């Protein structure tokens, strides 16, 4: 009993660390674009390249020596990996450009909401429908998003919100593809990051006339790619199987909250009443959706 308690506490601690790393992506990106001399294209390129390098190293350290499918090698499902790499690149690029216009917490909240709504839409399609509680939760979350971006005082920049919505959809598709692949998550992410470099190179070259790079900006991008992304993903996928899908989903609700608090403390960003209300509505709606999915799966299991 004591051993199980310690194991659970360890898993919860590692999950919290992973959520903090995920939130750090928003903080580091916003900090780099707002407070250092680096452009979004350069930040994205450095982030993905450094992430690919660290994931390559981690994949070989932690993967089984006897299984080729656990290595960072493109041995199966090549088209799925290329699509995942394209979605990863689209997520990272629009994420960086969006943070030219959005504050940390608002950006993380919009991103997270669209990731979850995209995965809800996929689940609805894959499973042939959703429960009434899932629909209610999704509608509540959409209402919260609608309130956040509605015209008025403290409304987020429309262009930035649109870019972050695209980023969230791309990351949602990337997550769905990861669930469908019959490859361990760490080497799968390694492959996807590595293939994303083929999109990064022309993207970087096309943006050379607008590129501005400082040493501070480079280090922030490396921290985002090698640390918050690569190590964060490795930690998360190392413990996520210890939790139910609903538990894992609800834990991810902490990401925009951590990001908002960090933005407030580190960059003096404001926590407006509009953001607090919309965040509460969105996160409540997504929680209801998770609970609806859990109830539906429990009912199916009993039947």
Order of alpha helices (4+ residues) and beta strands (2+ residues): alpha-alpha-alpha-alpha-alpha-alpha-alpha-alpha-alpha-alpha-alpha-alpha
